[in-house]
Amino acid sequence: MTTAQAIEVLLVEDDPGDELITREAFEDNKIQNNLHVVRDGLEALDFVYRRGAYADAPRPDLILLDLNLPKYDGRQVLEKIKGDPELRAIPVVVLTTSSAEEDILRSYDLFANAYVTKPVDLERFLAVIRQIDEFFVTVVRLPGRLQAPGSMPGA
């Protein structure tokens, strides 16, 4: 990987196994990004709004959001984030087991930046996490970043 600047990634995931796989993908790929994990929709909102235990949390540069969560589900979290002018520019990738057309359409209607169905195969799951991370670190110019890797000033 290039000298890409580390980003703050918020993983909203209630399944410990999927959290572990995501952590492994970051470590295996030598991804230097800061991975923060919350386990339900309420914690996700507390994190992005910097409330309670998350008062000192960094603003995420990327959110990986499961749909099926306790307390508030991923759709409610997505709606809240994308409905807030202070947060809506944060890219949100829905990362879920659901391949239901209604979930895909609803997520895009709520302005998800991408919808990815979690592969059941471990190696494919690791590859998907790496691809998401590489795309948002090396290709996409994220809000709040003065200079994206590989971009030219004034371009």
C-alpha positions in Angstrom: 0.0 0.0 0.0 1.1 3.6 -0.6 1.7 6.2 2.0 -2.0 6.7 2.5 -3.1 8.6 5.5 -4.8 6.5 8.1 -8.5 7.0 8.4 -11.0 6.5 11.2 -13.3 3.5 10.4 -16.4 2.9 12.5 -17.6 -0.7 12.3 -21.2 -1.1 13.5 -21.5 -4.9 14.0 -23.2 -7.0 16.7 -21.8 -10.4 15.6 -18.4 -11.0 17.3 -17.4 -13.4 14.6 -17.9 -10.8 11.8 -16.0 -8.3 14.0 -13.1 -10.7 14.4 -13.0 -11.3 10.6 -13.0 -7.6 9.9 -10.2 -7.0 12.4 -8.2 -9.9 10.8 -8.7 -8.4 7.4 -7.3 -5.0 8.6 -4.3 -6.7 10.3 -3.6 -9.2 7.4 -3.6 -6.4 4.9 -1.4 -4.3 7.1 -4.1 -1.7 7.1 -3.1 1.2 9.3 -6.5 2.7 9.7 -8.1 3.1 13.2 -10.9 0.6 13.6 -13.6 1.5 16.2 -16.3 -1.0 16.9 -19.8 -0.5 18.4 -22.3 -3.3 18.8 -25.7 -1.8 18.3 -27.5 1.1 16.7 -27.7 3.2 19.9 -23.9 2.9 20.4 -23.4 3.9 16.8 -25.4 7.1 17.2 -23.7 7.8 20.5 -20.3 7.4 18.7 -21.1 9.7 15.8 -22.8 12.3 18.0 -20.0 12.0 20.6 -22.3 11.3 23.5 -21.7 9.5 26.8 -18.8 7.1 26.7 -18.0 8.3 23.2 -17.6 12.0 24.1 -14.0 12.0 22.9 -14.6 9.7 19.8 -13.1 10.8 16.5 -15.3 11.7 13.6 -15.5 8.6 11.4 -14.1 8.9 7.9 -16.0 5.7 6.9 -18.8 3.7 8.5 -19.3 0.0 7.9 -22.8 -0.6 9.0 -24.7 -3.9 9.5 -28.4 -3.7 9.0 -29.6 -6.2 11.6 -28.7 -4.6 14.9 -30.2 -4.5 18.4 -31.7 -1.3 19.8 -31.8 0.7 16.6 -31.4 -1.2 13.4 -29.0 -0.2 10.6 -31.7 1.4 8.5 -32.6 3.7 11.4 -28.9 4.6 12.0 -28.4 5.2 8.3 -31.5 7.4 8.1 -30.3 9.4 11.1 -26.7 9.9 9.8 -27.8 10.8 6.2 -30.5 13.1 7.5 -28.1 15.2 9.6 -26.2 17.9 7.7 -23.2 17.5 10.0 -22.9 13.8 9.3 -24.3 13.1 5.9 -21.0 13.5 4.1 -19.5 10.5 5.9 -19.5 7.5 3.5 -21.6 4.6 4.8 -21.1 1.1 3.4 -23.9 -1.2 4.4 -22.2 -4.5 5.1 -24.8 -7.2 5.9 -25.9 -10.7 5.3 -29.1 -9.6 3.7 -29.3 -9.9 -0.1 -33.0 -9.0 -0.1 -33.9 -6.6 -2.8 -36.1 -4.5 -0.4 -33.0 -4.0 1.9 -30.8 -3.0 -1.0 -33.4 -0.5 -2.3 -34.2 0.9 1.1 -30.5 1.4 1.9 -29.9 3.3 -1.3 -33.1 5.3 -0.7 -31.5 6.3 2.6 -28.4 7.4 0.7 -26.0 4.5 1.6 -22.8 5.0 -0.4 -22.6 1.2 -1.1 -24.3 -2.0 -0.3 -22.2 -5.1 0.2 -23.6 -8.6 1.1 -21.2 -10.4 3.4 -19.8 -13.5 1.8 -20.1 -16.6 3.9 -16.7 -17.9 2.8 -13.9 -16.6 5.1 -11.4 -15.8 2.4 -14.0 -13.9 0.3 -15.1 -12.0 3.4 -11.5 -11.0 4.1 -11.0 -10.0 0.4 -14.2 -7.9 0.5 -13.1 -6.0 3.6 -9.7 -5.4 2.0 -11.3 -4.1 -1.2 -13.6 -1.7 0.7 -10.7 -0.4 2.7 -8.4 0.0 -0.2 -11.1 1.8 -2.2 -11.8 4.3 0.5 -8.2 4.9 1.4 -6.5 5.0 -2.0 -9.2 5.8 -4.6 -11.9 7.9 -3.0 -11.4 11.5 -1.7 -13.0 11.6 1.7 -14.6 14.8 3.2 -12.3 16.5 5.7 -9.1 15.3 4.0 -7.0 18.1 2.6 -5.2 15.9 0.2 -6.2 12.5 -1.0 -3.4 10.0 -1.8 -2.4 10.3 -5.4 -4.5 13.4 -6.1 -3.0 16.5 -7.5 -3.4 19.9 -6.0 -6.0 22.0 -7.8 -7.4 18.9 -9.6 
